[in-house]
Amino acid sequence: MEVKTSLLDNMIGVGDMVLLEPLSEDSFLGNLKKRFDHSEIYTYIGSVVISMNPYRSLPIYTPEKVEEYRNRNFYELSPHIYALADEAYRSLRDQDKDQCILITGESGAGKTEASKLVMSYVAAVCGKGHEVNKVKEQLLQSNPVLEAFGNAKTVRNDNSSRFGKYMDIEFDFKGDPLGGVISNYLLEKSRVVKQPRGERNFHVFYQLLSGASDDTLRKLKLDRDFSKYNYLSLDSAAVSGLDDAANFRTVRNAMQIVGFMEDEVQSVLELVAAVLKLGNIEFKPESRCNGTDESRVKDKNDLKEMCELLGIEQSVLERAFSYRTVEAKMEKVSTTLNVAQAYYARDALAKNLYSRLFSWLVTRINESIQAQTKARHKVMGVLDIYGFEIFEDNSFEQFIINYCNEKLQQIFIELTLREEQEEYVREGIEWTNIEYFNNAIICDLIENNQNGILAMLDEECLRPGTVTDETFLDKLNTICADHQHFESRLNKNSKFLNDHSLPHNCFRIQHYAGKVLYRVEGFVDKNNDLLYRDLSQAMYKANHSLIKQLFPEGNPAKVNLKRPLTAGFQFRASVGTLMRNLQTKNPNYIRCIKPNDKKASHIFTDSLVRHQVRYLGLMENVRVRRAGYAFRQPYEPCLERYKMLCKRTWPHWKGPAREGVEVLMADLQIPTEEISYGRSKIFIRNPRTLFFLEEKRKQCLQDLATLIQKIYRGWKCRTHFLLMKKSQIVVAAWYRRYAQQKKYRNIKSATTMVQSYTRGWQARKLLRELKHQKRCEEAVTTIAAFWHGTQARRELRQLKEEARNKHAVSVIWAGWQGTKARRELRRLKEEARRKHAVALIWAYWQGLKVRREYRKFFRANAGKKIYDFTIQRIIQKYFLGLKSSMPSMSPIDRKWPARPYGFLDGVHTELRKIFHHWRCKKYRDQFTEEKKAVYEEKLEASEIFKDKKALYPNSVSQPFKGDYLEISKNPKYQKLNSAVDEKVLLADVVNKINRANGKGTPRIFLLTKKNFVLADQKTGQVKASIPLPDVTSVSVSTQKDGFFALKLKEGSASAVKGDFLLSSEHLIEIITKLHRIGATAADREKLKVDISDEFLVQFKQDKVCVKFIQSSPKNGNSISCKRKNNRLLEVSVPTSP
């Protein structure tokens, strides 16, 4: 047991129970309570970790804590589950030792959480990378799936594991996870049909009813009301702090990450719904003519819905609930079932159906998470299994659970002693035998092949005649009467005849953890675990693919008349396999303890914890650890820690570390029988010796601290004095310099001021002289300017006067000309009025004559003529208006002038149709034959993809070019062009998708009327030539990707290598041309186009599902294809922003 400073320094209580002094059960509990009250939930017993459930969240599982314990010695820091996980992982990675971590404890002690913490720590410290992260995520996400189907709410724990789980995590030589394998043990399937008061059925039933969508429930023929199902207890259906709806979504997501297909998830949910429906089937007696009662189904509605879910004929299953067929060699006997037997058959079917579904789930998860490589792997096993159980009423389940714990205790003692012995031999320390209780005698009592309890139970179940629990107990009383660990009221030993605490139908076994009283009622039935062959055959006849896998014994072609193996035999074989597996690995132990029954924090119930300490064998564990030497430590850290206790080793020892430790121990006068010197470690027998060393070290550290403080204070005062002295000299020097500089500045300032005054006087004198000279020059200039101004104004007045005289003559002449013009205008106007008057009089006279003639000849039909004239004028006006407002000649122009009058409605509509047909004809007459073919292809593309494929709108404006590579003109493809005999309808570069990694390989895609060809882009070599009649269908998604799958006819020569999964930027054009060629060919059917976000593609012998999902734009704008597992390719298509 290697220790460093932190485990011994500043401990709350004792961090390692091996060092507890004095050692007793009370001191053991007191130390646990003290540490629990200070939120220290982990304590060591050597390399064993005791974990107390705090029933609250503690800040000790952060990423910082992970880094703190990473690559540190086990005893270097305070006790933590991360220390054990790190020790196991480093031993696996660096020393190539397979590891196993055994987690035990009673329900509610935190075993499942402990296993999650171990797995999360290993996932955090191992390597990184896409594939590694994917494996880690799958291993971690297997937990929610198994918890949903294998965990339930009990009176002790809201998330109690009702099965034992052992997971082997496989690593490569670098320590990176490759995969895992899960084994499950003893699912409590009796919970499916009956739950104790205050407990629930398995979580998945409540999660399905709470979290599934209304459409899903409608397909499963279920209702959200829990009260409608007999298999669901109602008194504790809702659990505070447990969100079944959110957990259902978590489980669906986890199943998708692990690798379940959508149809597999749907099949699982259908089986869960079938179990619920099965519980609602009730029976009634019906008398027969021979006087016996026969069972009949009361209400056949639930039976009908269950049969529809599973695809079973209702009459077949109904008969299986009413009759039982027994086969013996060539003879078949059919007997009727009464109501009690029918209910037994119903519950047996429900238990078997759920149990086999759970086993299938484990197998399916193993298929997804198992390592892909066949090379040898390093393995770390994690065992999460029931702890020892002692209830008021103990039955067959508690018996085999306690048997498993006896085997685990046996292997624990053997491996612990072996580890101790190996270390003593390795260090050259004399080995002394350690006395301990060997529970092999108890294991033999249970598992002996001749006289063991399980063997006698199997023998009793298989013998002919009447078999009951009482006959089994009689057999035990006869054979096990003299065994010292077996007690029964009716056995041959007379000392138990007066023990009234032992009922007649019970027996008692003295386990290593204490005596347990078992009630034999139900032992035989639970060990038989029979399912009538009629029910197995009815299940096998179902059309449901998963049901056929779960009930292979129902196949009439493979009828096995042998009796199936008993539950006890199967469990004993499983435990034997587990023990052999564990013995090949280096063990690490976590013992989980529940502090109270109230599921509350800060409560420590002494009696409950004492009970668990006893049946977990923790005191026995400490005694085994302390039987030899309680403490051991390498010489170097030991000398480093305690060297200050001896003057010869302080402060530095110059020789080997072992000699220094020997000198140190001799100087401290440690008795020689208390210590032994190994090759690399010192061994201390009694913890008191270690505490003596720690106390001496503590006192010495105080003295050293005082000495260090004294030396430091002296050094600090001397340093301060020297600094003050140096500072005084510097200040004086700076002051003298400052005084001289100030005196110099004063003298310089006075001199500068005198000079400035002198220079100012000289400058002002010169300025006055310059100003006088300048004023004289400016006076002469001013006089000259005034004289020139007077002359200019005089000349200006003369010019203005001449201009006024000229303007007066012009005005007079203009007035005279205006007067003459106005006189002429008046004369002309008068003459025009006289001419107009004559014309007006003549017009009136002509009008009068016309009106007189009109009254003579047209007065009789004047109204009709006026009407016809008006209509004619309106129609004429309508056509003239229509001519001026005609729309354009484009066929897509929907404009048309408004209708001016109601009676023209029909004409207006017909004219619009005639005009539209006429301009469409004119537009069509412009088309060439090639252009017509292009428009026909566009029309066919619209019929196939419009409103179905999100990529279609982008292709509407793009013309279908066909030959994008110009293959006939490009000399690079001359060889490829000569290899194709027919005319190439389409040539483009596509990506052929590889199923192994989802990556694409560029290929040239050529399409003719009879074949399509794939060729290498660089060399032009033909890779595949497929006749078009062999192409049965093409599959695409509904999103904006270019992926499409060409599916080939099964059995054809082209389909040997499977279908083609391709990607192209011209997907719409490729599929339209393929569809058009198939439609025009008379010798084959039209090509089927399947548009769906999930479809299957045949690759050689395997079918792979291609699934399209939408990803957020922040993950990138490119489309990516990734392989999720062997049967799933996932294409991520970014959504439009």
ChimeraX attribute file (.defattr): number of C-alpha atoms within 10 A of each C-alpha:
attribute: neighborCount
match mode: 1-to-1
recipient: residues
	/A:1	18
	/A:2	16
	/A:3	18
	/A:4	17
	/A:5	14
	/A:6	13
	/A:7	17
	/A:8	18
	/A:9	13
	/A:10	10
	/A:11	13
	/A:12	16
	/A:13	18
	/A:14	20
	/A:15	24
	/A:16	24
	/A:17	27
	/A:18	25
	/A:19	21
	/A:20	19
	/A:21	14
	/A:22	11
	/A:23	14
	/A:24	11
	/A:25	14
	/A:26	12
	/A:27	14
	/A:28	20
	/A:29	16
	/A:30	14
	/A:31	19
	/A:32	26
	/A:33	23
	/A:34	16
	/A:35	19
	/A:36	23
	/A:37	15
	/A:38	11
	/A:39	14
	/A:40	23
	/A:41	22
	/A:42	22
	/A:43	26
	/A:44	24
	/A:45	22
	/A:46	21
	/A:47	21
	/A:48	21
	/A:49	23
	/A:50	25
	/A:51	27
	/A:52	24
	/A:53	23
	/A:54	24
	/A:55	18
	/A:56	9
	/A:57	8
	/A:58	11
	/A:59	6
	/A:60	12
	/A:61	15
	/A:62	10
	/A:63	10
	/A:64	10
	/A:65	14
	/A:66	19
	/A:67	14
	/A:68	13
	/A:69	22
	/A:70	20
	/A:71	14
	/A:72	14
	/A:73	15
	/A:74	24
	/A:75	24
	/A:76	16
	/A:77	18
	/A:78	22
	/A:79	22
	/A:80	22
	/A:81	23
	/A:82	24
	/A:83	26
	/A:84	24
	/A:85	23
	/A:86	22
	/A:87	21
	/A:88	23
	/A:89	27
	/A:90	19
	/A:91	15
	/A:92	23
	/A:93	20
	/A:94	11
	/A:95	9
	/A:96	15
	/A:97	18
	/A:98	23
	/A:99	25
	/A:100	26
	/A:101	24
	/A:102	22
	/A:103	25
	/A:104	25
	/A:105	26
	/A:106	23
	/A:107	25
	/A:108	25
	/A:109	27
	/A:110	25
	/A:111	28
	/A:112	23
	/A:113	14
	/A:114	21
	/A:115	23
	/A:116	15
	/A:117	16
	/A:118	21
	/A:119	17
	/A:120	19
	/A:121	24
	/A:122	23
	/A:123	20
	/A:124	16
	/A:125	16
	/A:126	17
	/A:127	14
	/A:128	14
	/A:129	9
	/A:130	8
	/A:131	13
	/A:132	17
	/A:133	17
	/A:134	19
	/A:135	24
	/A:136	26
	/A:137	17
	/A:138	22
	/A:139	28
	/A:140	17
	/A:141	19
	/A:142	21
	/A:143	15
	/A:144	19
	/A:145	23
	/A:146	20
	/A:147	20
	/A:148	22
	/A:149	24
	/A:150	25
	/A:151	25
	/A:152	21
	/A:153	22
	/A:154	21
	/A:155	17
	/A:156	18
	/A:157	19
	/A:158	20
	/A:159	21
	/A:160	23
	/A:161	27
	/A:162	23
	/A:163	19
	/A:164	18
	/A:165	21
	/A:166	20
	/A:167	21
	/A:168	20
	/A:169	25
	/A:170	22
	/A:171	23
	/A:172	17
	/A:173	13
	/A:174	12
	/A:175	21
	/A:176	23
	/A:177	28
	/A:178	23
	/A:179	26
	/A:180	24
	/A:181	20
	/A:182	20
	/A:183	16
	/A:184	20
	/A:185	20
	/A:186	19
	/A:187	20
	/A:188	17
	/A:189	22
	/A:190	17
	/A:191	18
	/A:192	24
	/A:193	20
	/A:194	16
	/A:195	18
	/A:196	11
	/A:197	12
	/A:198	14
	/A:199	23
	/A:200	28
	/A:201	26
	/A:202	25
	/A:203	21
	/A:204	23
	/A:205	23
	/A:206	23
	/A:207	19
	/A:208	22
	/A:209	21
	/A:210	20
	/A:211	18
	/A:212	17
	/A:213	11
	/A:214	13
	/A:215	9
	/A:216	15
	/A:217	19
	/A:218	11
	/A:219	11
	/A:220	20
	/A:221	17
	/A:222	20
	/A:223	14
	/A:224	15
	/A:225	10
	/A:226	18
	/A:227	12
	/A:228	14
	/A:229	19
	/A:230	17
	/A:231	24
	/A:232	24
	/A:233	19
	/A:234	16
	/A:235	10
	/A:236	16
	/A:237	16
	/A:238	14
	/A:239	12
	/A:240	7
	/A:241	7
	/A:242	11
	/A:243	14
	/A:244	21
	/A:245	16
	/A:246	13
	/A:247	21
	/A:248	24
	/A:249	15
	/A:250	16
	/A:251	22
	/A:252	16
	/A:253	16
	/A:254	20
	/A:255	21
	/A:256	16
	/A:257	21
	/A:258	25
	/A:259	21
	/A:260	21
	/A:261	16
	/A:262	15
	/A:263	9
	/A:264	15
	/A:265	13
	/A:266	15
	/A:267	18
	/A:268	18
	/A:269	18
	/A:270	21
	/A:271	22
	/A:272	21
	/A:273	22
	/A:274	25
	/A:275	24
	/A:276	23
	/A:277	25
	/A:278	23
	/A:279	20
	/A:280	18
	/A:281	20
	/A:282	19
	/A:283	21
	/A:284	15
	/A:285	16
	/A:286	13
	/A:287	11
	/A:288	9
	/A:289	6
	/A:290	6
	/A:291	8
	/A:292	12
	/A:293	16
	/A:294	21
	/A:295	24
	/A:296	20
	/A:297	19
	/A:298	13
	/A:299	13
	/A:300	16
	/A:301	13
	/A:302	20
	/A:303	23
	/A:304	18
	/A:305	19
	/A:306	24
	/A:307	23
	/A:308	18
	/A:309	21
	/A:310	21
	/A:311	16
	/A:312	19
	/A:313	16
	/A:314	16
	/A:315	12
	/A:316	17
	/A:317	20
	/A:318	19
	/A:319	18
	/A:320	22
	/A:321	26
	/A:322	21
	/A:323	20
	/A:324	20
	/A:325	14
	/A:326	14
	/A:327	14
	/A:328	9
	/A:329	6
	/A:330	5
	/A:331	7
	/A:332	9
	/A:333	9
	/A:334	10
	/A:335	11
	/A:336	18
	/A:337	23
	/A:338	22
	/A:339	21
	/A:340	13
	/A:341	17
	/A:342	24
	/A:343	18
	/A:344	16
	/A:345	21
	/A:346	23
	/A:347	21
	/A:348	20
	/A:349	20
	/A:350	26
	/A:351	21
	/A:352	20
	/A:353	22
	/A:354	20
	/A:355	21
	/A:356	17
	/A:357	20
	/A:358	19
	/A:359	16
	/A:360	16
	/A:361	17
	/A:362	18
	/A:363	15
	/A:364	15
	/A:365	23
	/A:366	20
	/A:367	18
	/A:368	24
	/A:369	25
	/A:370	18
	/A:371	20
	/A:372	11
	/A:373	10
	/A:374	6
	/A:375	8
	/A:376	10
	/A:377	19
	/A:378	22
	/A:379	26
	/A:380	23
	/A:381	24
	/A:382	24
	/A:383	25
	/A:384	25
	/A:385	26
	/A:386	25
	/A:387	26
	/A:388	23
	/A:389	19
	/A:390	20
	/A:391	10
	/A:392	9
	/A:393	10
	/A:394	17
	/A:395	18
	/A:396	19
	/A:397	18
	/A:398	19
	/A:399	22
	/A:400	19
	/A:401	19
	/A:402	21
	/A:403	22
	/A:404	24
	/A:405	25
	/A:406	21
	/A:407	19
	/A:408	19
	/A:409	20
	/A:410	20
	/A:411	19
	/A:412	19
	/A:413	19
	/A:414	14
	/A:415	17
	/A:416	18
	/A:417	18
	/A:418	12
	/A:419	13
	/A:420	19
	/A:421	19
	/A:422	13
	/A:423	15
	/A:424	19
	/A:425	12
	/A:426	12
	/A:427	17
	/A:428	14
	/A:429	15
	/A:430	10
	/A:431	13
	/A:432	10
	/A:433	9
	/A:434	14
	/A:435	9
	/A:436	13
	/A:437	12
	/A:438	13
	/A:439	16
	/A:440	15
	/A:441	14
	/A:442	23
	/A:443	19
	/A:444	13
	/A:445	22
	/A:446	21
	/A:447	18
	/A:448	15
	/A:449	12
	/A:450	11
	/A:451	15
	/A:452	19
	/A:453	23
	/A:454	23
	/A:455	18
	/A:456	21
	/A:457	22
	/A:458	20
	/A:459	13
	/A:460	19
	/A:461	21
	/A:462	13
	/A:463	9
	/A:464	8
	/A:465	8
	/A:466	8
	/A:467	14
	/A:468	16
	/A:469	19
	/A:470	16
	/A:471	13
	/A:472	21
	/A:473	24
	/A:474	15
	/A:475	17
	/A:476	22
	/A:477	20
	/A:478	13
	/A:479	15
	/A:480	20
	/A:481	17
	/A:482	13
	/A:483	13
	/A:484	12
	/A:485	16
	/A:486	19
	/A:487	25
	/A:488	25
	/A:489	22
	/A:490	21
	/A:491	22
	/A:492	16
	/A:493	14
	/A:494	10
	/A:495	10
	/A:496	15
	/A:497	13
	/A:498	9
	/A:499	11
	/A:500	9
	/A:501	9
	/A:502	18
	/A:503	15
	/A:504	14
	/A:505	16
	/A:506	19
	/A:507	21
	/A:508	17
	/A:509	20
	/A:510	14
	/A:511	20
	/A:512	22
	/A:513	22
	/A:514	13
	/A:515	15
	/A:516	20
	/A:517	22
	/A:518	23
	/A:519	21
	/A:520	19
	/A:521	17
	/A:522	13
	/A:523	22
	/A:524	22
	/A:525	16
	/A:526	16
	/A:527	20
	/A:528	19
	/A:529	16
	/A:530	18
	/A:531	18
	/A:532	17
	/A:533	19
	/A:534	20
	/A:535	25
	/A:536	23
	/A:537	21
	/A:538	21
	/A:539	29
	/A:540	23
	/A:541	21
	/A:542	20
	/A:543	16
	/A:544	18
	/A:545	13
	/A:546	18
	/A:547	22
	/A:548	18
	/A:549	15
	/A:550	20
	/A:551	19
	/A:552	15
	/A:553	17
	/A:554	21
	/A:555	16
	/A:556	12
	/A:557	7
	/A:558	9
	/A:559	13
	/A:560	13
	/A:561	11
	/A:562	7
	/A:563	9
	/A:564	11
	/A:565	13
	/A:566	20
	/A:567	20
	/A:568	24
	/A:569	16
	/A:570	14
	/A:571	17
	/A:572	17
	/A:573	12
	/A:574	17
	/A:575	19
	/A:576	14
	/A:577	11
	/A:578	18
	/A:579	16
	/A:580	12
	/A:581	12
	/A:582	22
	/A:583	14
	/A:584	12
	/A:585	18
	/A:586	18
	/A:587	23
	/A:588	21
	/A:589	19
	/A:590	24
	/A:591	28
	/A:592	27
	/A:593	28
	/A:594	24
	/A:595	28
	/A:596	22
	/A:597	14
	/A:598	13
	/A:599	19
	/A:600	13
	/A:601	14
	/A:602	16
	/A:603	16
	/A:604	21
	/A:605	14
	/A:606	16
	/A:607	12
	/A:608	14
	/A:609	18
	/A:610	17
	/A:611	14
	/A:612	25
	/A:613	21
	/A:614	15
	/A:615	21
	/A:616	23
	/A:617	15
	/A:618	20
	/A:619	19
	/A:620	17
	/A:621	21
	/A:622	22
	/A:623	18
	/A:624	20
	/A:625	22
	/A:626	20
	/A:627	19
	/A:628	19
	/A:629	20
	/A:630	24
	/A:631	22
	/A:632	21
	/A:633	18
	/A:634	19
	/A:635	23
	/A:636	15
	/A:637	16
	/A:638	21
	/A:639	23
	/A:640	17
	/A:641	15
	/A:642	20
	/A:643	21
	/A:644	19
	/A:645	22
	/A:646	17
	/A:647	12
	/A:648	15
	/A:649	19
	/A:650	14
	/A:651	12
	/A:652	13
	/A:653	16
	/A:654	10
	/A:655	9
	/A:656	10
	/A:657	18
	/A:658	20
	/A:659	14
	/A:660	23
	/A:661	23
	/A:662	15
	/A:663	16
	/A:664	22
	/A:665	18
	/A:666	13
	/A:667	13
	/A:668	13
	/A:669	9
	/A:670	14
	/A:671	10
	/A:672	11
	/A:673	9
	/A:674	14
	/A:675	18
	/A:676	17
	/A:677	18
	/A:678	21
	/A:679	13
	/A:680	16
	/A:681	20
	/A:682	21
	/A:683	23
	/A:684	21
	/A:685	19
	/A:686	20
	/A:687	19
	/A:688	16
	/A:689	17
	/A:690	16
	/A:691	14
	/A:692	12
	/A:693	17
	/A:694	16
	/A:695	12
	/A:696	15
	/A:697	17
	/A:698	15
	/A:699	12
	/A:700	16
	/A:701	14
	/A:702	11
	/A:703	12
	/A:704	13
	/A:705	11
	/A:706	12
	/A:707	12
	/A:708	11
	/A:709	12
	/A:710	12
	/A:711	10
	/A:712	11
	/A:713	12
	/A:714	11
	/A:715	11
	/A:716	11
	/A:717	11
	/A:718	11
	/A:719	11
	/A:720	12
	/A:721	11
	/A:722	10
	/A:723	11
	/A:724	12
	/A:725	10
	/A:726	11
	/A:727	11
	/A:728	11
	/A:729	10
	/A:730	11
	/A:731	10
	/A:732	11
	/A:733	10
	/A:734	11
	/A:735	11
	/A:736	10
	/A:737	10
	/A:738	11
	/A:739	10
	/A:740	10
	/A:741	11
	/A:742	10
	/A:743	10
	/A:744	10
	/A:745	10
	/A:746	10
	/A:747	10
	/A:748	10
	/A:749	10
	/A:750	10
	/A:751	10
	/A:752	10
	/A:753	10
	/A:754	10
	/A:755	10
	/A:756	10
	/A:757	10
	/A:758	10
	/A:759	10
	/A:760	10
	/A:761	10
	/A:762	10
	/A:763	10
	/A:764	10
	/A:765	10
	/A:766	10
	/A:767	10
	/A:768	10
	/A:769	10
	/A:770	10
	/A:771	10
	/A:772	10
	/A:773	10
	/A:774	10
	/A:775	10
	/A:776	10
	/A:777	10
	/A:778	10
	/A:779	10
	/A:780	10
	/A:781	10
	/A:782	10
	/A:783	10
	/A:784	10
	/A:785	10
	/A:786	10
	/A:787	10
	/A:788	10
	/A:789	10
	/A:790	10
	/A:791	10
	/A:792	10
	/A:793	10
	/A:794	10
	/A:795	10
	/A:796	10
	/A:797	10
	/A:798	10
	/A:799	10
	/A:800	10
	/A:801	10
	/A:802	10
	/A:803	10
	/A:804	10
	/A:805	10
	/A:806	10
	/A:807	10
	/A:808	10
	/A:809	10
	/A:810	10
	/A:811	10
	/A:812	10
	/A:813	10
	/A:814	10
	/A:815	10
	/A:816	10
	/A:817	10
	/A:818	10
	/A:819	10
	/A:820	10
	/A:821	10
	/A:822	10
	/A:823	10
	/A:824	10
	/A:825	10
	/A:826	10
	/A:827	10
	/A:828	10
	/A:829	10
	/A:830	10
	/A:831	10
	/A:832	10
	/A:833	10
	/A:834	10
	/A:835	10
	/A:836	11
	/A:837	11
	/A:838	10
	/A:839	11
	/A:840	11
	/A:841	10
	/A:842	12
	/A:843	12
	/A:844	11
	/A:845	11
	/A:846	11
	/A:847	11
	/A:848	12
	/A:849	11
	/A:850	12
	/A:851	10
	/A:852	10
	/A:853	12
	/A:854	12
	/A:855	11
	/A:856	10
	/A:857	10
	/A:858	11
	/A:859	10
	/A:860	9
	/A:861	9
	/A:862	12
	/A:863	11
	/A:864	10
	/A:865	11
	/A:866	11
	/A:867	11
	/A:868	11
	/A:869	11
	/A:870	12
	/A:871	12
	/A:872	12
	/A:873	11
	/A:874	14
	/A:875	13
	/A:876	12
	/A:877	12
	/A:878	15
	/A:879	11
	/A:880	11
	/A:881	13
	/A:882	16
	/A:883	10
	/A:884	9
	/A:885	12
	/A:886	12
	/A:887	15
	/A:888	12
	/A:889	14
	/A:890	12
	/A:891	15
	/A:892	9
	/A:893	10
	/A:894	9
	/A:895	10
	/A:896	14
	/A:897	13
	/A:898	9
	/A:899	14
	/A:900	12
	/A:901	11
	/A:902	8
	/A:903	9
	/A:904	12
	/A:905	12
	/A:906	10
	/A:907	10
	/A:908	18
	/A:909	13
	/A:910	11
	/A:911	12
	/A:912	15
	/A:913	10
	/A:914	11
	/A:915	15
	/A:916	19
	/A:917	13
	/A:918	14
	/A:919	15
	/A:920	15
	/A:921	12
	/A:922	14
	/A:923	13
	/A:924	12
	/A:925	9
	/A:926	8
	/A:927	12
	/A:928	9
	/A:929	7
	/A:930	9
	/A:931	11
	/A:932	12
	/A:933	12
	/A:934	15
	/A:935	14
	/A:936	13
	/A:937	18
	/A:938	21
	/A:939	14
	/A:940	16
	/A:941	21
	/A:942	17
	/A:943	12
	/A:944	19
	/A:945	19
	/A:946	15
	/A:947	12
	/A:948	15
	/A:949	18
	/A:950	14
	/A:951	20
	/A:952	20
	/A:953	14
	/A:954	10
	/A:955	16
	/A:956	15
	/A:957	9
	/A:958	11
	/A:959	11
	/A:960	20
	/A:961	12
	/A:962	19
	/A:963	15
	/A:964	12
	/A:965	16
	/A:966	13
	/A:967	19
	/A:968	15
	/A:969	10
	/A:970	10
	/A:971	11
	/A:972	14
	/A:973	19
	/A:974	13
	/A:975	14
	/A:976	20
	/A:977	19
	/A:978	10
	/A:979	12
	/A:980	17
	/A:981	8
	/A:982	13
	/A:983	13
	/A:984	18
	/A:985	16
	/A:986	22
	/A:987	21
	/A:988	19
	/A:989	20
	/A:990	22
	/A:991	19
	/A:992	22
	/A:993	20
	/A:994	17
	/A:995	20
	/A:996	12
	/A:997	13
	/A:998	17
	/A:999	14
	/A:1000	17
	/A:1001	14
	/A:1002	18
	/A:1003	22
	/A:1004	22
	/A:1005	24
	/A:1006	26
	/A:1007	26
	/A:1008	20
	/A:1009	18
	/A:1010	14
	/A:1011	18
	/A:1012	21
	/A:1013	19
	/A:1014	21
	/A:1015	19
	/A:1016	17
	/A:1017	17
	/A:1018	11
	/A:1019	11
	/A:1020	18
	/A:1021	16
	/A:1022	18
	/A:1023	11
	/A:1024	12
	/A:1025	15
	/A:1026	17
	/A:1027	15
	/A:1028	19
	/A:1029	17
	/A:1030	19
	/A:1031	23
	/A:1032	17
	/A:1033	17
	/A:1034	21
	/A:1035	21
	/A:1036	24
	/A:1037	24
	/A:1038	18
	/A:1039	21
	/A:1040	17
	/A:1041	23
	/A:1042	18
	/A:1043	24
	/A:1044	21
	/A:1045	23
	/A:1046	21
	/A:1047	21
	/A:1048	26
	/A:1049	16
	/A:1050	15
	/A:1051	9
	/A:1052	10
	/A:1053	12
	/A:1054	17
	/A:1055	19
	/A:1056	14
	/A:1057	12
	/A:1058	19
	/A:1059	22
	/A:1060	19
	/A:1061	23
	/A:1062	21
	/A:1063	20
	/A:1064	19
	/A:1065	16
	/A:1066	18
	/A:1067	19
	/A:1068	22
	/A:1069	21
	/A:1070	22
	/A:1071	21
	/A:1072	23
	/A:1073	21
	/A:1074	24
	/A:1075	21
	/A:1076	18
	/A:1077	19
	/A:1078	21
	/A:1079	14
	/A:1080	12
	/A:1081	13
	/A:1082	9
	/A:1083	9
	/A:1084	14
	/A:1085	12
	/A:1086	18
	/A:1087	20
	/A:1088	14
	/A:1089	18
	/A:1090	16
	/A:1091	18
	/A:1092	15
	/A:1093	15
	/A:1094	18
	/A:1095	17
	/A:1096	18
	/A:1097	23
	/A:1098	21
	/A:1099	17
	/A:1100	11
	/A:1101	9
	/A:1102	12
	/A:1103	16
	/A:1104	17
	/A:1105	18
	/A:1106	24
	/A:1107	19
	/A:1108	22
	/A:1109	14
	/A:1110	13
	/A:1111	17
	/A:1112	13
	/A:1113	13
	/A:1114	9
	/A:1115	9
	/A:1116	12
	/A:1117	15
	/A:1118	10
	/A:1119	15
	/A:1120	16
	/A:1121	21
	/A:1122	16
	/A:1123	17
	/A:1124	19
	/A:1125	18
	/A:1126	16
	/A:1127	18
	/A:1128	20
	/A:1129	24
	/A:1130	18
	/A:1131	22
	/A:1132	20
	/A:1133	21
	/A:1134	21
	/A:1135	15
	/A:1136	10
	/A:1137	7
